[in-house]
Amino acid sequence: MRQASYGPWEFHSEKWELAYIERVDATIAALKSARVPVLWVGLPSQRGTKANADSSYLNEIYRSRAEKAGIVYVDIWDGFVDEAGQFSPQGPDYQGQIRRLRTSDGVYFTKFGARKLADYVKRDIERSLANRSVPVALPVQGPQPAPNAKQGWRSWRQPSQRPVAGPVVPLTATSVSTEELLGGSHVPPAPTTDGMASRVLTKGEPVSAPRGRADDFSWPHGGADSADPAAAEPAPATTPITTRSAKSARATQRAR
């Protein structure tokens, strides 16, 4: 039994459905009266068979009333079921990793499930903001002097007039490139990696430095093209024997 606006009616009965539709329409009208975008998020699948059927039944009401009122209906059902369309406690998260998305009671969400649900809503919010017309403030021109007005000798000291406001660029317009959430049936492409970064950061291979740079620790310096260091050293200079030294040597020999 569910309490409707006129009295208790049996759930799924025609009178209950009419009363519930009136409540949904009144809620949507109250939200639209604030002149803001309205999004109605549907219910997810649940573990219990009866609860799952009830959620699907309510989603059909929400979808039809949202379409009639011209608001966005966010369908999250497919994000929390398996390939057969049945309730699944785990599945791909918003990044495509297999995680546990629902708690053990089969009703509430885990941290990863709540994040995936939020990304479903975020996608439709971004689309709604991108489709809205954003007002742009035009520059306001200051007072212009008359064409024949005489300029005083102090006019050169006065700064030129600046516009009160410049063009405004909208910061909320976001392009939505895909209609499908990451982590659903869509498999994200494998990220491209830099070969040099993979060898250096992952495998730990050294980076060869250019020849002659400060971090070039090869020996001998300059690589194979360099000459033998011993051959490059200059020969020691020989001191020539002066004429006086030669005469002294001969005189010593005679004395002996």
Stockholm file with secondary structure:
# STOCKHOLM 1.0

chainA/1-256         MRQASYGPWEFHSEKWELAYIERVDATIAALKSARVPVLWVGLPSQRGTKANADSSYLNEIYRSRAEKAGIVYVDIWDGFVDEAGQFSPQGPDYQGQIRRLRTSDGVYFTKFGARKLADYVKRDIERSLANRSVPVALPVQGPQPAPNAKQGWRSWRQPSQRPVAGPVVPLTATSVSTEELLGGSHVPPAPTTDGMASRVLTKGEPVSAPRGRADDFSWPHGGADSADPAAAEPAPATTPITTRSAKSARATQRAR
#=GR chainA/1-256 SS CEECSSSEECTTSHHHHHHHHHHHHHHHHHHHTTTSCCEEECCCCCSSHHHHHHHHHHHHHHHHHHHHHTCEEECCGGGGBCTTSCBCSEEECTTSCEEECBCTTSSSBCHHHHHHHHHHHHHHHHHHHHHSCCCCCCCCCCCCCCTTCCCCTTGGGSCCCCCSCCCCCCSSCCCCCCSSCTTSSCCCCCCCCCHHHIIIIISCCCCCCCTTSTTCCCSSTTGGGSCCHHHHSCCCCCCCCCHHHHHHHHHHHHHC
#=GC SS_cons         CEECSSSEECTTSHHHHHHHHHHHHHHHHHHHTTTSCCEEECCCCCSSHHHHHHHHHHHHHHHHHHHHHTCEEECCGGGGBCTTSCBCSEEECTTSCEEECBCTTSSSBCHHHHHHHHHHHHHHHHHHHHHSCCCCCCCCCCCCCCTTCCCCTTGGGSCCCCCSCCCCCCSSCCCCCCSSCTTSSCCCCCCCCCHHHIIIIISCCCCCCCTTSTTCCCSSTTGGGSCCHHHHSCCCCCCCCCHHHHHHHHHHHHHC
//
